Amino acid sequence: MRNVITIASIVFVLAAPSLQAAEMFDGLWAKTQKECRNKEGPDSRTFIGLGNVIGGKPAPLFDQYENHCRIERRTPVGDGVTLTVTCFEFWEYYRKGIEGQKATIKLSPGLNGTLEINGDPYLRCQTKRGRINH
């Protein structure tokens, strides 16, 4: 019994950075507060849902205007993570899994609570009540 507890503890400790990354990076981000308030149209608004679930199954998502990406792998890099994704221009293509393009996306913590997405700083979008959830 002692070995089971030890192994479970090791697995939890090894998984902890992934859980912390999900909390750190999940949410709605944009390059400016004005873009955070925008509801339609092309802009930098980016939704990251590492813990996203669709139909009861894990479906990690990286979503930008006309760029809906299924996260296939997360690789820790320093205090950030590199995402291996397949991106689709339309939600219909995403759902059907057709006409996808492979890509990699690097997420890392930036200055003053910002997030760097492929080296560009993004602000977490906020509402009067707190964080916006996509």
C-alpha positions as CSV (number, residue, x, y, z in Angstrom):
1,M,0.0,0.0,0.0
2,R,2.9,2.4,0.8
3,N,4.2,2.0,-2.8
4,V,0.8,2.9,-4.3
5,I,0.7,6.1,-2.3
6,T,4.3,7.0,-3.3
7,I,3.6,6.4,-7.0
8,A,0.4,8.4,-6.8
9,S,2.2,11.3,-5.2
10,I,4.9,11.2,-7.8
11,V,2.3,11.2,-10.6
12,F,0.5,14.2,-9.0
13,V,3.7,16.2,-8.6
14,L,4.7,15.5,-12.2
15,A,1.2,16.6,-13.4
16,A,1.1,19.7,-11.3
17,P,2.9,22.0,-13.9
18,S,0.3,21.1,-16.5
19,L,-2.5,22.0,-14.1
20,Q,-0.8,25.3,-13.3
21,A,-0.3,26.1,-17.0
22,A,-3.9,25.5,-17.7
23,E,-4.9,27.9,-14.9
24,M,-2.3,30.4,-16.0
25,F,-3.1,30.4,-19.7
26,D,-6.8,29.5,-19.9
27,G,-9.2,32.4,-20.6
28,L,-9.9,35.2,-23.1
29,W,-6.9,37.4,-24.2
30,A,-6.4,40.3,-26.6
31,K,-3.7,42.8,-27.5
32,T,-5.8,45.7,-26.2
33,Q,-8.7,46.3,-23.8
34,K,-10.7,47.7,-26.7
35,E,-10.4,44.4,-28.5
36,C,-11.5,42.6,-25.3
37,R,-14.8,44.5,-25.6
38,N,-15.2,43.8,-29.3
39,K,-17.9,41.2,-29.9
40,E,-17.6,40.6,-33.7
41,G,-15.1,41.0,-36.5
42,P,-11.4,40.5,-37.0
43,D,-9.2,41.3,-34.0
44,S,-6.7,39.7,-31.7
45,R,-9.2,38.2,-29.2
46,T,-7.9,34.7,-28.4
47,F,-9.6,32.1,-26.3
48,I,-7.5,29.4,-24.7
49,G,-9.2,26.4,-23.2
50,L,-6.7,23.8,-22.2
51,G,-9.3,22.1,-20.1
52,N,-12.1,22.5,-22.6
53,V,-14.6,19.6,-22.9
54,I,-17.0,18.9,-25.8
55,G,-19.6,16.2,-25.5
56,G,-18.0,14.9,-22.3
57,K,-14.6,14.4,-23.9
58,P,-11.4,16.5,-23.5
59,A,-11.2,19.0,-26.4
60,P,-8.4,21.5,-25.7
61,L,-8.9,24.6,-27.8
62,F,-6.9,27.6,-29.0
63,D,-9.4,30.0,-30.8
64,Q,-8.8,33.2,-32.7
65,Y,-10.8,35.0,-35.4
66,E,-11.2,32.4,-38.3
67,N,-8.6,30.2,-36.7
68,H,-10.1,27.4,-34.6
69,C,-7.3,25.1,-33.4
70,R,-7.6,21.7,-31.9
71,I,-4.7,21.3,-29.4
72,E,-3.1,17.9,-30.0
73,R,-0.1,18.1,-27.7
74,R,1.3,20.4,-25.0
75,T,5.1,20.4,-24.4
76,P,6.4,22.3,-21.3
77,V,9.2,24.7,-22.2
78,G,10.6,26.6,-19.3
79,D,7.7,28.4,-17.6
80,G,5.6,28.2,-20.7
81,V,4.2,25.6,-23.1
82,T,4.4,24.9,-26.8
83,L,1.1,23.7,-28.3
84,T,1.0,21.5,-31.3
85,V,-2.3,22.2,-33.0
86,T,-4.4,21.6,-36.1
87,C,-6.2,24.8,-37.1
88,F,-9.4,25.2,-39.2
89,E,-10.8,28.4,-40.8
90,F,-14.4,27.5,-40.2
91,W,-16.2,25.9,-37.2
92,E,-17.8,23.4,-39.6
93,Y,-14.4,22.3,-40.8
94,Y,-13.3,22.0,-37.1
95,R,-16.2,19.8,-36.3
96,K,-15.7,17.6,-39.4
97,G,-11.9,17.6,-39.1
98,I,-11.4,18.7,-42.7
99,E,-9.0,21.1,-44.3
100,G,-6.9,21.6,-41.2
101,Q,-3.4,23.1,-41.1
102,K,-0.7,22.0,-38.6
103,A,0.9,24.7,-36.5
104,T,2.8,25.3,-33.3
105,I,2.0,28.0,-30.8
106,K,4.2,29.1,-27.9
107,L,2.6,30.4,-24.7
108,S,4.6,32.0,-22.0
109,P,4.0,34.3,-19.0
110,G,4.7,37.9,-19.9
111,L,5.3,41.1,-17.8
112,N,2.6,42.4,-15.4
113,G,0.2,39.4,-15.8
114,T,0.3,39.4,-19.6
115,L,0.6,36.4,-21.8
116,E,3.0,36.1,-24.7
117,I,1.6,34.2,-27.7
118,N,4.3,33.5,-30.1
119,G,6.3,36.4,-28.6
120,D,3.4,39.0,-28.8
121,P,2.0,40.4,-25.5
122,Y,-1.7,39.8,-24.7
123,L,-3.8,41.2,-21.9
124,R,-6.3,39.0,-20.0
125,C,-9.8,40.3,-20.9
126,Q,-11.8,41.4,-17.9
127,T,-15.4,42.5,-17.1
128,K,-16.8,44.4,-14.1
129,R,-17.4,41.1,-12.4
130,G,-14.0,39.6,-13.3
131,R,-12.7,37.4,-16.0
132,I,-14.6,36.8,-19.2
133,N,-15.1,33.1,-20.0
134,H,-15.5,32.4,-23.7
